[in-house]
Amino acid sequence: MTVREARAHLADHINRAEEGIATVITRNGAPVAAVVPIADFEALEEAADVMLAREAEAVLAEGAPTVGMAELLADLFTDHGGEAA
């Protein structure tokens, strides 16, 4: 389904999602988005959370150093030269 078709029939695709049917939306022939049932979306989010938690637990089990939130934020907003971005 192209972006143009999806726009023209968005309500229909939302209804299909409520019925458990996903719709893939393409742009120039390549998939770029999907309208999915909310249960599928929530399951995907939960699976991602579980995966990230397992990865974090593995890093902690290896004894790798941890970083506090303040240090993480400072690093995110500081360039490699040590000056604020």
PDB file with SEQRES, HELIX, SHEET and CRYST1 records, atoms N, CA, C and O in Angstrom:
SEQRES   1 A   85  MET THR VAL ARG GLU ALA ARG ALA HIS LEU ALA ASP HIS          
SEQRES   2 A   85  ILE ASN ARG ALA GLU GLU GLY ILE ALA THR VAL ILE THR          
SEQRES   3 A   85  ARG ASN GLY ALA PRO VAL ALA ALA VAL VAL PRO ILE ALA          
SEQRES   4 A   85  ASP PHE GLU ALA LEU GLU GLU ALA ALA ASP VAL MET LEU          
SEQRES   5 A   85  ALA ARG GLU ALA GLU ALA VAL LEU ALA GLU GLY ALA PRO          
SEQRES   6 A   85  THR VAL GLY MET ALA GLU LEU LEU ALA ASP LEU PHE THR          
SEQRES   7 A   85  ASP HIS GLY GLY GLU ALA ALA                                  
HELIX    1 AA1 VAL A    3  ALA A    8  1                                   6    
HELIX    2 AA2 LEU A   10  GLU A   18  1                                   9    
HELIX    3 AA3 ILE A   38  ALA A   61  1                                  24    
HELIX    4 AA4 MET A   69  LEU A   76  1                                   8    
SHEET    1 AA1 2 THR A  23  ARG A  27  0                                        
SHEET    2 AA1 2 ALA A  30  VAL A  35 -1                                        
CRYST1    1.000    1.000    1.000  90.00  90.00  90.00 P 1           1          
ATOM      1  N   MET A   1       0.847  -1.166   0.000  1.00  0.00           N  
ATOM      2  CA  MET A   1       0.000   0.000   0.000  1.00  0.00           C  
ATOM      3  C   MET A   1       0.896   1.234   0.000  1.00  0.00           C  
ATOM      4  O   MET A   1       1.779   1.357   0.849  1.00  0.00           O  
ATOM      5  N   THR A   2       0.682   2.125  -0.921  1.00  0.00           N  
ATOM      6  CA  THR A   2       1.498   3.331  -1.004  1.00  0.00           C  
ATOM      7  C   THR A   2       1.054   4.352   0.044  1.00  0.00           C  
ATOM      8  O   THR A   2      -0.034   4.243   0.609  1.00  0.00           O  
ATOM      9  N   VAL A   3       1.905   5.337   0.295  1.00  0.00           N  
ATOM     10  CA  VAL A   3       1.566   6.408   1.236  1.00  0.00           C  
ATOM     11  C   VAL A   3       0.288   7.104   0.769  1.00  0.00           C  
ATOM     12  O   VAL A   3      -0.601   7.388   1.572  1.00  0.00           O  
ATOM     13  N   ARG A   4       0.204   7.371  -0.507  1.00  0.00           N  
ATOM     14  CA  ARG A   4      -0.990   8.050  -1.048  1.00  0.00           C  
ATOM     15  C   ARG A   4      -2.254   7.228  -0.779  1.00  0.00           C  
ATOM     16  O   ARG A   4      -3.269   7.773  -0.346  1.00  0.00           O  
ATOM     17  N   GLU A   5      -2.191   5.924  -1.033  1.00  0.00           N  
ATOM     18  CA  GLU A   5      -3.351   5.052  -0.780  1.00  0.00           C  
ATOM     19  C   GLU A   5      -3.674   5.005   0.713  1.00  0.00           C  
ATOM     20  O   GLU A   5      -4.843   5.014   1.101  1.00  0.00           O  
ATOM     21  N   ALA A   6      -2.639   4.954   1.543  1.00  0.00           N  
ATOM     22  CA  ALA A   6      -2.855   4.901   2.984  1.00  0.00           C  
ATOM     23  C   ALA A   6      -3.553   6.161   3.476  1.00  0.00           C  
ATOM     24  O   ALA A   6      -4.466   6.096   4.299  1.00  0.00           O  
ATOM     25  N   ARG A   7      -3.117   7.309   2.965  1.00  0.00           N  
ATOM     26  CA  ARG A   7      -3.763   8.573   3.355  1.00  0.00           C  
ATOM     27  C   ARG A   7      -5.232   8.574   2.968  1.00  0.00           C  
ATOM     28  O   ARG A   7      -6.095   8.984   3.745  1.00  0.00           O  
ATOM     29  N   ALA A   8      -5.496   8.117   1.777  1.00  0.00           N  
ATOM     30  CA  ALA A   8      -6.866   8.150   1.262  1.00  0.00           C  
ATOM     31  C   ALA A   8      -7.788   7.200   2.011  1.00  0.00           C  
ATOM     32  O   ALA A   8      -9.001   7.412   2.044  1.00  0.00           O  
ATOM     33  N   HIS A   9      -7.229   6.155   2.613  1.00  0.00           N  
ATOM     34  CA  HIS A   9      -8.059   5.130   3.249  1.00  0.00           C  
ATOM     35  C   HIS A   9      -7.616   4.840   4.680  1.00  0.00           C  
ATOM     36  O   HIS A   9      -7.731   3.707   5.149  1.00  0.00           O  
ATOM     37  N   LEU A  10      -7.110   5.859   5.376  1.00  0.00           N  
ATOM     38  CA  LEU A  10      -6.575   5.648   6.721  1.00  0.00           C  
ATOM     39  C   LEU A  10      -7.599   5.012   7.654  1.00  0.00           C  
ATOM     40  O   LEU A  10      -7.260   4.088   8.393  1.00  0.00           O  
ATOM     41  N   ALA A  11      -8.819   5.477   7.638  1.00  0.00           N  
ATOM     42  CA  ALA A  11      -9.847   4.913   8.526  1.00  0.00           C  
ATOM     43  C   ALA A  11     -10.032   3.422   8.268  1.00  0.00           C  
ATOM     44  O   ALA A  11     -10.224   2.648   9.206  1.00  0.00           O  
ATOM     45  N   ASP A  12      -9.977   3.020   7.009  1.00  0.00           N  
ATOM     46  CA  ASP A  12     -10.113   1.598   6.673  1.00  0.00           C  
ATOM     47  C   ASP A  12      -8.958   0.790   7.268  1.00  0.00           C  
ATOM     48  O   ASP A  12      -9.164  -0.317   7.767  1.00  0.00           O  
ATOM     49  N   HIS A  13      -7.761   1.336   7.217  1.00  0.00           N  
ATOM     50  CA  HIS A  13      -6.594   0.617   7.741  1.00  0.00           C  
ATOM     51  C   HIS A  13      -6.628   0.551   9.264  1.00  0.00           C  
ATOM     52  O   HIS A  13      -6.186  -0.432   9.858  1.00  0.00           O  
ATOM     53  N   ILE A  14      -7.142   1.578   9.877  1.00  0.00           N  
ATOM     54  CA  ILE A  14      -7.314   1.542  11.335  1.00  0.00           C  
ATOM     55  C   ILE A  14      -8.338   0.472  11.700  1.00  0.00           C  
ATOM     56  O   ILE A  14      -8.140  -0.278  12.657  1.00  0.00           O  
ATOM     57  N   ASN A  15      -9.417   0.398  10.952  1.00  0.00           N  
ATOM     58  CA  ASN A  15     -10.420  -0.649  11.189  1.00  0.00           C  
ATOM     59  C   ASN A  15      -9.809  -2.035  11.006  1.00  0.00           C  
ATOM     60  O   ASN A  15     -10.086  -2.948  11.783  1.00  0.00           O  
ATOM     61  N   ARG A  16      -8.981  -2.189   9.982  1.00  0.00           N  
ATOM     62  CA  ARG A  16      -8.323  -3.485   9.755  1.00  0.00           C  
ATOM     63  C   ARG A  16      -7.399  -3.823  10.921  1.00  0.00           C  
ATOM     64  O   ARG A  16      -7.335  -4.972  11.356  1.00  0.00           O  
ATOM     65  N   ALA A  17      -6.687  -2.822  11.422  1.00  0.00           N  
ATOM     66  CA  ALA A  17      -5.807  -3.058  12.571  1.00  0.00           C  
ATOM     67  C   ALA A  17      -6.617  -3.508  13.777  1.00  0.00           C  
ATOM     68  O   ALA A  17      -6.188  -4.395  14.515  1.00  0.00           O  
ATOM     69  N   GLU A  18      -7.772  -2.911  13.983  1.00  0.00           N  
ATOM     70  CA  GLU A  18      -8.643  -3.337  15.085  1.00  0.00           C  
ATOM     71  C   GLU A  18      -9.079  -4.784  14.921  1.00  0.00           C  
ATOM     72  O   GLU A  18      -9.350  -5.473  15.905  1.00  0.00           O  
ATOM     73  N   GLU A  19      -9.145  -5.242  13.681  1.00  0.00           N  
ATOM     74  CA  GLU A  19      -9.531  -6.626  13.395  1.00  0.00           C  
ATOM     75  C   GLU A  19      -8.333  -7.572  13.433  1.00  0.00           C  
ATOM     76  O   GLU A  19      -8.482  -8.774  13.214  1.00  0.00           O  
ATOM     77  N   GLY A  20      -7.138  -7.029  13.713  1.00  0.00           N  
ATOM     78  CA  GLY A  20      -5.951  -7.863  13.809  1.00  0.00           C  
ATOM     79  C   GLY A  20      -5.127  -7.957  12.547  1.00  0.00           C  
ATOM     80  O   GLY A  20      -4.237  -8.802  12.448  1.00  0.00           O  
ATOM     81  N   ILE A  21      -5.411  -7.101  11.580  1.00  0.00           N  
ATOM     82  CA  ILE A  21      -4.717  -7.160  10.291  1.00  0.00           C  
ATOM     83  C   ILE A  21      -3.774  -5.963  10.152  1.00  0.00           C  
ATOM     84  O   ILE A  21      -4.202  -4.814  10.259  1.00  0.00           O  
ATOM     85  N   ALA A  22      -2.505  -6.236   9.918  1.00  0.00           N  
ATOM     86  CA  ALA A  22      -1.521  -5.168   9.724  1.00  0.00           C  
ATOM     87  C   ALA A  22      -1.516  -4.709   8.270  1.00  0.00           C  
ATOM     88  O   ALA A  22      -1.806  -5.488   7.362  1.00  0.00           O  
ATOM     89  N   THR A  23      -1.187  -3.445   8.060  1.00  0.00           N  
ATOM     90  CA  THR A  23      -1.044  -2.886   6.720  1.00  0.00           C  
ATOM     91  C   THR A  23       0.346  -2.286   6.606  1.00  0.00           C  
ATOM     92  O   THR A  23       0.719  -1.432   7.410  1.00  0.00           O  
ATOM     93  N   VAL A  24       1.114  -2.718   5.622  1.00  0.00           N  
ATOM     94  CA  VAL A  24       2.444  -2.170   5.374  1.00  0.00           C  
ATOM     95  C   VAL A  24       2.310  -1.042   4.355  1.00  0.00           C  
ATOM     96  O   VAL A  24       1.631  -1.182   3.338  1.00  0.00           O  
ATOM     97  N   ILE A  25       2.963   0.066   4.646  1.00  0.00           N  
ATOM     98  CA  ILE A  25       2.909   1.245   3.779  1.00  0.00           C  
ATOM     99  C   ILE A  25       4.277   1.407   3.117  1.00  0.00           C  
ATOM    100  O   ILE A  25       5.317   1.307   3.768  1.00  0.00           O  
ATOM    101  N   THR A  26       4.249   1.659   1.808  1.00  0.00           N  
ATOM    102  CA  THR A  26       5.499   1.782   1.054  1.00  0.00           C  
ATOM    103  C   THR A  26       5.652   3.181   0.464  1.00  0.00           C  
ATOM    104  O   THR A  26       4.683   3.908   0.246  1.00  0.00           O  
ATOM    105  N   ARG A  27       6.910   3.522   0.219  1.00  0.00           N  
ATOM    106  CA  ARG A  27       7.236   4.755  -0.510  1.00  0.00           C  
ATOM    107  C   ARG A  27       8.265   4.357  -1.552  1.00  0.00           C  
ATOM    108  O   ARG A  27       9.310   3.792  -1.228  1.00  0.00           O  
ATOM    109  N   ASN A  28       7.961   4.655  -2.798  1.00  0.00           N  
ATOM    110  CA  ASN A  28       8.842   4.267  -3.911  1.00  0.00           C  
ATOM    111  C   ASN A  28       9.139   2.768  -3.885  1.00  0.00           C  
ATOM    112  O   ASN A  28      10.249   2.342  -4.202  1.00  0.00           O  
ATOM    113  N   GLY A  29       8.137   1.975  -3.506  1.00  0.00           N  
ATOM    114  CA  GLY A  29       8.269   0.526  -3.517  1.00  0.00           C  
ATOM    115  C   GLY A  29       8.939  -0.088  -2.303  1.00  0.00           C  
ATOM    116  O   GLY A  29       9.007  -1.311  -2.185  1.00  0.00           O  
ATOM    117  N   ALA A  30       9.438   0.749  -1.393  1.00  0.00           N  
ATOM    118  CA  ALA A  30      10.125   0.230  -0.198  1.00  0.00           C  
ATOM    119  C   ALA A  30       9.238   0.414   1.028  1.00  0.00           C  
ATOM    120  O   ALA A  30       8.649   1.481   1.201  1.00  0.00           O  
ATOM    121  N   PRO A  31       9.129  -0.612   1.890  1.00  0.00           N  
ATOM    122  CA  PRO A  31       8.323  -0.482   3.103  1.00  0.00           C  
ATOM    123  C   PRO A  31       8.909   0.575   4.035  1.00  0.00           C  
ATOM    124  O   PRO A  31      10.110   0.580   4.305  1.00  0.00           O  
ATOM    125  N   VAL A  32       8.041   1.479   4.527  1.00  0.00           N  
ATOM    126  CA  VAL A  32       8.508   2.554   5.410  1.00  0.00           C  
ATOM    127  C   VAL A  32       7.737   2.637   6.724  1.00  0.00           C  
ATOM    128  O   VAL A  32       8.212   3.257   7.676  1.00  0.00           O  
ATOM    129  N   ALA A  33       6.561   2.026   6.791  1.00  0.00           N  
ATOM    130  CA  ALA A  33       5.742   2.121   7.997  1.00  0.00           C  
ATOM    131  C   ALA A  33       4.704   1.010   7.978  1.00  0.00           C  
ATOM    132  O   ALA A  33       4.532   0.305   6.983  1.00  0.00           O  
ATOM    133  N   ALA A  34       4.019   0.876   9.108  1.00  0.00           N  
ATOM    134  CA  ALA A  34       2.939  -0.108   9.184  1.00  0.00           C  
ATOM    135  C   ALA A  34       1.879   0.388  10.148  1.00  0.00           C  
ATOM    136  O   ALA A  34       2.181   1.050  11.141  1.00  0.00           O  
ATOM    137  N   VAL A  35       0.650   0.064   9.846  1.00  0.00           N  
ATOM    138  CA  VAL A  35      -0.462   0.281  10.761  1.00  0.00           C  
ATOM    139  C   VAL A  35      -0.766  -1.105  11.312  1.00  0.00           C  
ATOM    140  O   VAL A  35      -1.208  -1.990  10.579  1.00  0.00           O  
ATOM    141  N   VAL A  36      -0.527  -1.289  12.613  1.00  0.00           N  
ATOM    142  CA  VAL A  36      -0.645  -2.616  13.213  1.00  0.00           C  
ATOM    143  C   VAL A  36      -1.624  -2.600  14.374  1.00  0.00           C  
ATOM    144  O   VAL A  36      -1.887  -1.544  14.951  1.00  0.00           O  
ATOM    145  N   PRO A  37      -2.165  -3.760  14.721  1.00  0.00           N  
ATOM    146  CA  PRO A  37      -3.013  -3.831  15.900  1.00  0.00           C  
ATOM    147  C   PRO A  37      -2.218  -3.375  17.135  1.00  0.00           C  
ATOM    148  O   PRO A  37      -1.033  -3.684  17.257  1.00  0.00           O  
ATOM    149  N   ILE A  38      -2.861  -2.654  18.033  1.00  0.00           N  
ATOM    150  CA  ILE A  38      -2.166  -2.122  19.196  1.00  0.00           C  
ATOM    151  C   ILE A  38      -1.562  -3.237  20.037  1.00  0.00           C  
ATOM    152  O   ILE A  38      -0.506  -3.039  20.637  1.00  0.00           O  
ATOM    153  N   ALA A  39      -2.189  -4.384  20.098  1.00  0.00           N  
ATOM    154  CA  ALA A  39      -1.637  -5.505  20.867  1.00  0.00           C  
ATOM    155  C   ALA A  39      -0.286  -5.938  20.297  1.00  0.00           C  
ATOM    156  O   ALA A  39       0.628  -6.273  21.050  1.00  0.00           O  
ATOM    157  N   ASP A  40      -0.159  -5.930  18.970  1.00  0.00           N  
ATOM    158  CA  ASP A  40       1.116  -6.281  18.337  1.00  0.00           C  
ATOM    159  C   ASP A  40       2.181  -5.251  18.677  1.00  0.00           C  
ATOM    160  O   ASP A  40       3.319  -5.601  18.990  1.00  0.00           O  
ATOM    161  N   PHE A  41       1.805  -3.977  18.614  1.00  0.00           N  
ATOM    162  CA  PHE A  41       2.742  -2.899  18.928  1.00  0.00           C  
ATOM    163  C   PHE A  41       3.208  -2.996  20.378  1.00  0.00           C  
ATOM    164  O   PHE A  41       4.400  -2.873  20.659  1.00  0.00           O  
ATOM    165  N   GLU A  42       2.270  -3.215  21.297  1.00  0.00           N  
ATOM    166  CA  GLU A  42       2.623  -3.331  22.710  1.00  0.00           C  
ATOM    167  C   GLU A  42       3.511  -4.541  22.968  1.00  0.00           C  
ATOM    168  O   GLU A  42       4.441  -4.466  23.771  1.00  0.00           O  
ATOM    169  N   ALA A  43       3.235  -5.649  22.298  1.00  0.00           N  
ATOM    170  CA  ALA A  43       4.069  -6.845  22.443  1.00  0.00           C  
ATOM    171  C   ALA A  43       5.487  -6.579  21.937  1.00  0.00           C  
ATOM    172  O   ALA A  43       6.457  -7.031  22.546  1.00  0.00           O  
ATOM    173  N   LEU A  44       5.609  -5.861  20.845  1.00  0.00           N  
ATOM    174  CA  LEU A  44       6.919  -5.515  20.309  1.00  0.00           C  
ATOM    175  C   LEU A  44       7.690  -4.626  21.284  1.00  0.00           C  
ATOM    176  O   LEU A  44       8.877  -4.845  21.524  1.00  0.00           O  
ATOM    177  N   GLU A  45       7.012  -3.623  21.843  1.00  0.00           N  
ATOM    178  CA  GLU A  45       7.663  -2.748  22.822  1.00  0.00           C  
ATOM    179  C   GLU A  45       8.121  -3.536  24.040  1.00  0.00           C  
ATOM    180  O   GLU A  45       9.231  -3.332  24.530  1.00  0.00           O  
ATOM    181  N   GLU A  46       7.271  -4.437  24.534  1.00  0.00           N  
ATOM    182  CA  GLU A  46       7.628  -5.240  25.708  1.00  0.00           C  
ATOM    183  C   GLU A  46       8.814  -6.155  25.399  1.00  0.00           C  
ATOM    184  O   GLU A  46       9.716  -6.306  26.223  1.00  0.00           O  
ATOM    185  N   ALA A  47       8.810  -6.755  24.227  1.00  0.00           N  
ATOM    186  CA  ALA A  47       9.924  -7.629  23.841  1.00  0.00           C  
ATOM    187  C   ALA A  47      11.229  -6.835  23.765  1.00  0.00           C  
ATOM    188  O   ALA A  47      12.277  -7.324  24.187  1.00  0.00           O  
ATOM    189  N   ALA A  48      11.169  -5.628  23.236  1.00  0.00           N  
ATOM    190  CA  ALA A  48      12.366  -4.787  23.169  1.00  0.00           C  
ATOM    191  C   ALA A  48      12.845  -4.438  24.571  1.00  0.00           C  
ATOM    192  O   ALA A  48      14.047  -4.456  24.832  1.00  0.00           O  
ATOM    193  N   ASP A  49      11.920  -4.120  25.481  1.00  0.00           N  
ATOM    194  CA  ASP A  49      12.294  -3.815  26.863  1.00  0.00           C  
ATOM    195  C   ASP A  49      12.965  -5.010  27.528  1.00  0.00           C  
ATOM    196  O   ASP A  49      13.967  -4.850  28.226  1.00  0.00           O  
ATOM    197  N   VAL A  50      12.422  -6.203  27.319  1.00  0.00           N  
ATOM    198  CA  VAL A  50      13.001  -7.419  27.902  1.00  0.00           C  
ATOM    199  C   VAL A  50      14.397  -7.651  27.342  1.00  0.00           C  
ATOM    200  O   VAL A  50      15.322  -7.973  28.088  1.00  0.00           O  
ATOM    201  N   MET A  51      14.552  -7.489  26.036  1.00  0.00           N  
ATOM    202  CA  MET A  51      15.851  -7.691  25.415  1.00  0.00           C  
ATOM    203  C   MET A  51      16.889  -6.710  25.971  1.00  0.00           C  
ATOM    204  O   MET A  51      18.012  -7.103  26.289  1.00  0.00           O  
ATOM    205  N   LEU A  52      16.511  -5.436  26.087  1.00  0.00           N  
ATOM    206  CA  LEU A  52      17.446  -4.439  26.615  1.00  0.00           C  
ATOM    207  C   LEU A  52      17.790  -4.719  28.077  1.00  0.00           C  
ATOM    208  O   LEU A  52      18.934  -4.529  28.490  1.00  0.00           O  
ATOM    209  N   ALA A  53      16.810  -5.169  28.862  1.00  0.00           N  
ATOM    210  CA  ALA A  53      17.076  -5.506  30.261  1.00  0.00           C  
ATOM    211  C   ALA A  53      18.038  -6.680  30.360  1.00  0.00           C  
ATOM    212  O   ALA A  53      18.934  -6.677  31.204  1.00  0.00           O  
ATOM    213  N   ARG A  54      17.863  -7.683  29.509  1.00  0.00           N  
ATOM    214  CA  ARG A  54      18.781  -8.835  29.510  1.00  0.00           C  
ATOM    215  C   ARG A  54      20.190  -8.414  29.130  1.00  0.00           C  
ATOM    216  O   ARG A  54      21.161  -8.879  29.728  1.00  0.00           O  
ATOM    217  N   GLU A  55      20.309  -7.542  28.144  1.00  0.00           N  
ATOM    218  CA  GLU A  55      21.624  -7.051  27.747  1.00  0.00           C  
ATOM    219  C   GLU A  55      22.280  -6.290  28.895  1.00  0.00           C  
ATOM    220  O   GLU A  55      23.474  -6.452  29.144  1.00  0.00           O  
ATOM    221  N   ALA A  56      21.511  -5.465  29.591  1.00  0.00           N  
ATOM    222  CA  ALA A  56      22.043  -4.706  30.727  1.00  0.00           C  
ATOM    223  C   ALA A  56      22.482  -5.650  31.839  1.00  0.00           C  
ATOM    224  O   ALA A  56      23.538  -5.452  32.439  1.00  0.00           O  
ATOM    225  N   GLU A  57      21.683  -6.671  32.118  1.00  0.00           N  
ATOM    226  CA  GLU A  57      22.041  -7.646  33.154  1.00  0.00           C  
ATOM    227  C   GLU A  57      23.329  -8.377  32.784  1.00  0.00           C  
ATOM    228  O   GLU A  57      24.155  -8.650  33.655  1.00  0.00           O  
ATOM    229  N   ALA A  58      23.508  -8.694  31.510  1.00  0.00           N  
ATOM    230  CA  ALA A  58      24.717  -9.383  31.064  1.00  0.00           C  
ATOM    231  C   ALA A  58      25.938  -8.489  31.245  1.00  0.00           C  
ATOM    232  O   ALA A  58      26.994  -8.964  31.663  1.00  0.00           O  
ATOM    233  N   VAL A  59      25.808  -7.225  30.942  1.00  0.00           N  
ATOM    234  CA  VAL A  59      26.922  -6.290  31.106  1.00  0.00           C  
ATOM    235  C   VAL A  59      27.279  -6.173  32.581  1.00  0.00           C  
ATOM    236  O   VAL A  59      28.456  -6.178  32.942  1.00  0.00           O  
ATOM    237  N   LEU A  60      26.261  -6.067  33.435  1.00  0.00           N  
ATOM    238  CA  LEU A  60      26.515  -5.975  34.876  1.00  0.00           C  
ATOM    239  C   LEU A  60      27.164  -7.255  35.400  1.00  0.00           C  
ATOM    240  O   LEU A  60      28.056  -7.197  36.246  1.00  0.00           O  
ATOM    241  N   ALA A  61      26.722  -8.404  34.904  1.00  0.00           N  
ATOM    242  CA  ALA A  61      27.278  -9.682  35.352  1.00  0.00           C  
ATOM    243  C   ALA A  61      28.746  -9.818  34.966  1.00  0.00           C  
ATOM    244  O   ALA A  61      29.508 -10.494  35.657  1.00  0.00           O  
ATOM    245  N   GLU A  62      29.146  -9.184  33.875  1.00  0.00           N  
ATOM    246  CA  GLU A  62      30.538  -9.228  33.439  1.00  0.00           C  
ATOM    247  C   GLU A  62      31.417  -8.298  34.259  1.00  0.00           C  
ATOM    248  O   GLU A  62      32.641  -8.312  34.129  1.00  0.00           O  
ATOM    249  N   GLY A  63      30.790  -7.495  35.100  1.00  0.00           N  
ATOM    250  CA  GLY A  63      31.545  -6.565  35.921  1.00  0.00           C  
ATOM    251  C   GLY A  63      31.991  -5.321  35.183  1.00  0.00           C  
ATOM    252  O   GLY A  63      32.893  -4.613  35.629  1.00  0.00           O  
ATOM    253  N   ALA A  64      31.363  -5.059  34.064  1.00  0.00           N  
ATOM    254  CA  ALA A  64      31.709  -3.868  33.294  1.00  0.00           C  
ATOM    255  C   ALA A  64      31.362  -2.620  34.099  1.00  0.00           C  
ATOM    256  O   ALA A  64      30.429  -2.632  34.903  1.00  0.00           O  
ATOM    257  N   PRO A  65      32.111  -1.549  33.881  1.00  0.00           N  
ATOM    258  CA  PRO A  65      31.825  -0.320  34.629  1.00  0.00           C  
ATOM    259  C   PRO A  65      30.456   0.245  34.248  1.00  0.00           C  
ATOM    260  O   PRO A  65      29.994   0.091  33.118  1.00  0.00           O  
ATOM    261  N   THR A  66      29.836   0.887  35.197  1.00  0.00           N  
ATOM    262  CA  THR A  66      28.544   1.510  34.943  1.00  0.00           C  
ATOM    263  C   THR A  66      28.713   3.023  34.895  1.00  0.00           C  
ATOM    264  O   THR A  66      29.724   3.563  35.345  1.00  0.00           O  
ATOM    265  N   VAL A  67      27.720   3.692  34.350  1.00  0.00           N  
ATOM    266  CA  VAL A  67      27.750   5.143  34.212  1.00  0.00           C  
ATOM    267  C   VAL A  67      26.486   5.698  34.840  1.00  0.00           C  
ATOM    268  O   VAL A  67      25.390   5.199  34.585  1.00  0.00           O  
ATOM    269  N   GLY A  68      26.633   6.721  35.652  1.00  0.00           N  
ATOM    270  CA  GLY A  68      25.475   7.373  36.255  1.00  0.00           C  
ATOM    271  C   GLY A  68      24.758   8.246  35.245  1.00  0.00           C  
ATOM    272  O   GLY A  68      25.319   8.603  34.209  1.00  0.00           O  
ATOM    273  N   MET A  69      23.523   8.586  35.548  1.00  0.00           N  
ATOM    274  CA  MET A  69      22.708   9.383  34.635  1.00  0.00           C  
ATOM    275  C   MET A  69      23.352  10.743  34.368  1.00  0.00           C  
ATOM    276  O   MET A  69      23.354  11.205  33.227  1.00  0.00           O  
ATOM    277  N   ALA A  70      23.899  11.392  35.400  1.00  0.00           N  
ATOM    278  CA  ALA A  70      24.516  12.707  35.212  1.00  0.00           C  
ATOM    279  C   ALA A  70      25.698  12.609  34.247  1.00  0.00           C  
ATOM    280  O   ALA A  70      25.868  13.462  33.375  1.00  0.00           O  
ATOM    281  N   GLU A  71      26.506  11.571  34.408  1.00  0.00           N  
ATOM    282  CA  GLU A  71      27.662  11.382  33.519  1.00  0.00           C  
ATOM    283  C   GLU A  71      27.205  11.083  32.096  1.00  0.00           C  
ATOM    284  O   GLU A  71      27.783  11.587  31.133  1.00  0.00           O  
ATOM    285  N   LEU A  72      26.174  10.270  31.969  1.00  0.00           N  
ATOM    286  CA  LEU A  72      25.637   9.942  30.646  1.00  0.00           C  
ATOM    287  C   LEU A  72      25.136  11.195  29.943  1.00  0.00           C  
ATOM    288  O   LEU A  72      25.458  11.429  28.778  1.00  0.00           O  
ATOM    289  N   LEU A  73      24.355  11.995  30.643  1.00  0.00           N  
ATOM    290  CA  LEU A  73      23.822  13.222  30.045  1.00  0.00           C  
ATOM    291  C   LEU A  73      24.940  14.193  29.689  1.00  0.00           C  
ATOM    292  O   LEU A  73      24.915  14.812  28.625  1.00  0.00           O  
ATOM    293  N   ALA A  74      25.911  14.326  30.569  1.00  0.00           N  
ATOM    294  CA  ALA A  74      27.035  15.212  30.279  1.00  0.00           C  
ATOM    295  C   ALA A  74      27.761  14.753  29.030  1.00  0.00           C  
ATOM    296  O   ALA A  74      28.148  15.578  28.202  1.00  0.00           O  
ATOM    297  N   ASP A  75      27.952  13.457  28.882  1.00  0.00           N  
ATOM    298  CA  ASP A  75      28.628  12.914  27.714  1.00  0.00           C  
ATOM    299  C   ASP A  75      27.814  13.144  26.447  1.00  0.00           C  
ATOM    300  O   ASP A  75      28.374  13.428  25.388  1.00  0.00           O  
ATOM    301  N   LEU A  76      26.505  13.022  26.554  1.00  0.00           N  
ATOM    302  CA  LEU A  76      25.641  13.223  25.379  1.00  0.00           C  
ATOM    303  C   LEU A  76      25.696  14.653  24.866  1.00  0.00           C  
ATOM    304  O   LEU A  76      25.606  14.893  23.662  1.00  0.00           O  
ATOM    305  N   PHE A  77      25.844  15.598  25.781  1.00  0.00           N  
ATOM    306  CA  PHE A  77      25.803  17.010  25.392  1.00  0.00           C  
ATOM    307  C   PHE A  77      27.172  17.671  25.337  1.00  0.00           C  
ATOM    308  O   PHE A  77      27.276  18.897  25.303  1.00  0.00           O  
ATOM    309  N   THR A  78      28.209  16.867  25.328  1.00  0.00           N  
ATOM    310  CA  THR A  78      29.571  17.392  25.236  1.00  0.00           C  
ATOM    311  C   THR A  78      30.243  16.779  24.018  1.00  0.00           C  
ATOM    312  O   THR A  78      30.139  15.577  23.777  1.00  0.00           O  
ATOM    313  N   ASP A  79      30.935  17.618  23.253  1.00  0.00           N  
ATOM    314  CA  ASP A  79      31.641  17.059  22.096  1.00  0.00           C  
ATOM    315  C   ASP A  79      32.932  16.395  22.564  1.00  0.00           C  
ATOM    316  O   ASP A  79      33.276  16.467  23.744  1.00  0.00           O  
ATOM    317  N   HIS A  80      33.637  15.757  21.654  1.00  0.00           N  
ATOM    318  CA  HIS A  80      34.840  15.000  22.003  1.00  0.00           C  
ATOM    319  C   HIS A  80      35.966  15.878  22.499  1.00  0.00           C  
ATOM    320  O   HIS A  80      36.887  15.381  23.146  1.00  0.00           O  
ATOM    321  N   GLY A  81      35.921  17.179  22.214  1.00  0.00           N  
ATOM    322  CA  GLY A  81      36.960  18.083  22.684  1.00  0.00           C  
ATOM    323  C   GLY A  81      36.721  18.566  24.099  1.00  0.00           C  
ATOM    324  O   GLY A  81      37.523  19.332  24.633  1.00  0.00           O  
ATOM    325  N   GLY A  82      35.632  18.131  24.717  1.00  0.00           N  
ATOM    326  CA  GLY A  82      35.352  18.504  26.102  1.00  0.00           C  
ATOM    327  C   GLY A  82      34.567  19.790  26.250  1.00  0.00           C  
ATOM    328  O   GLY A  82      34.292  20.217  27.371  1.00  0.00           O  
ATOM    329  N   GLU A  83      34.196  20.423  25.130  1.00  0.00           N  
ATOM    330  CA  GLU A  83      33.403  21.648  25.184  1.00  0.00           C  
ATOM    331  C   GLU A  83      31.951  21.318  24.954  1.00  0.00           C  
ATOM    332  O   GLU A  83      31.632  20.362  24.247  1.00  0.00           O  
ATOM    333  N   ALA A  84      31.058  22.108  25.550  1.00  0.00           N  
ATOM    334  CA  ALA A  84      29.617  21.887  25.353  1.00  0.00           C  
ATOM    335  C   ALA A  84      29.273  22.065  23.895  1.00  0.00           C  
ATOM    336  O   ALA A  84      29.790  22.958  23.225  1.00  0.00           O  
ATOM    337  N   ALA A  85      28.392  21.207  23.409  1.00  0.00           N  
ATOM    338  CA  ALA A  85      28.015  21.264  21.991  1.00  0.00           C  
ATOM    339  C   ALA A  85      27.059  22.394  21.734  1.00  0.00           C  
ATOM    340  O   ALA A  85      26.633  22.596  20.596  1.00  0.00           O  
TER     341      ALA A  85                                                      
END                                                                             
